[in-house]
């Protein structure tokens, strides 16, 4: 059965980050500072990988285990 699941964004620290724009204009909530990049959907194992809370696994792992 197919199902829609929520994917948490992946936040990356960048030395050029620090602007409040990502928080104030786009409402991203994170403790990462300075925040430089946000990936809403990314699945690069052992690097940038979004988390899927409902499945309790990363997006790359979900693709691997449930490709359908």
Buried (B, 14 or more C-beta within 10 A) or exposed (E): EEEEEEBEBBBBEEEEBEEEEBEEEEEBEBEBEEBBBBBEEBBEEEEBBBBBEEBEBBBBBBEEEEEE
